[in-house]
């Protein structure tokens, strides 16, 4: 969780940069199976983008409160007009004729199960829906289909989703009463999964054909199913069960049609502010990175995890920090109806600025702006944070927060030792260090000395203040978060 500045070593920058080049040029030495190419970012010089997708405008209209979203390049709210939306979410009623049953009443919509619904009629309506929600065919952004009533994998329809298995079996038995329950279930599984596949793939193909500049994918996919943290008296590792990964492999057809992945890293109350939260998120994001590399393409699919606004500093690291360090293209902040405006403005936004600037700094210094920095060891707790000894967050006269400083040789050494590059498609970004890398103008000498003094004091403090080395500075003061 800490920004760990390695001890000062003797030798020139050229020497250790040369050693780094030798190691990083050997994929087996790095032990990273992920491809060397990734989808280029949506914005220029924005390797990690923060997306705001929450109804914050309600607070502004009702109470006159304004959220500081200056460091979220992509902002979409429930009241924003379609032309100004950067993120489009298609719920069950907003895209075509999605077949499903009401979760509580059991009411049937559009045939209930996909094999009972018309794909042609669905696509006809979906075309009109896309035209309405995404008016321009030139706009770029995220196009997320949020269909949660059933899963395309038969065995993942459990609990209240068992209704899709039952009705599918009933349809088979109605055609042939001589079938045993086992035989009917086997046939129903095939029919359901084939129909589900057609519904999902044709929906994605339509979206890509009509709005090719949007990144199309399904919310919650892929899932890791690492929910065993709810079981007591058991050591939680966060790992995705082997069966879950195998079923994700079986959904290769879905990943091949998608142009982005949108897994969920929402933290339940049992996980918040715990070590389990870090493991939970780490393995979910890493599974999405693994799945994104499965399609036979020249580059992997970009990953945009969905998370809520969390109200504990450590969980900012567990969600946003983990996602950035693992190589996600960005993160989507959503469903924050109970957000505290002071927390968003004084804690969340500064941390988002910290991480996005650190990701940009690493991309410039290590990857020559042609790739994204990712951990060499994805299991390690190394993060893309600005070093408080080299940078500070400062509010300008207009109230906007900015990061000011210049990377030191120790900062560059840390990045080169703990991170490597994933090049953008069509780019060559063999890791090599650029020594003159700054975020903004350098701080004045006396302020830099004060920051170093505070860092040293925080390192001598209690365990509760170890987070001071995150480099997050509260407003205009020099107090660190602890």
Secondary structure, DSSP 8 states (H G I E B T S, - for coil): ---------SS-HHHHHHHHHHHHT-HHHHT--S-SEE---SSTT-SSEEEEES-THHHHHHH------TT-SEEE-TTS-GGG-SEEEE-TTTSS---EE-TTT--EETTSSGGGS-HHHHHHHHHHHHHHHS--SS--EEEEE---S--SSGGG--GGGHHHHHHHHHHHHHH-TTS-HHHHHHHHHHHHHHHHHHHHHHHHHHHHHH-TTEEEEEBT-S-----GGGSSSS-------HHHHHHHHHTHHHHHH-SEEB-B----TTTTTSHHHHHHHHHHHHHHHHHHTTSSSSSB-EEEEEE---SSHHHHIIIIIHHHHTT-SEEEEE--TT--HHHIIIIIHHHHHHHHHHHHHHHHHHHTTSEEEEESSTTS-------TTTEEEEE-TTS-EEEEEB--HHHHHHHHHHEEEEEETT--------S--BSSS---HHHHHHHHHHHHHHHHS-GGGGGGGG--B-TTS--B--
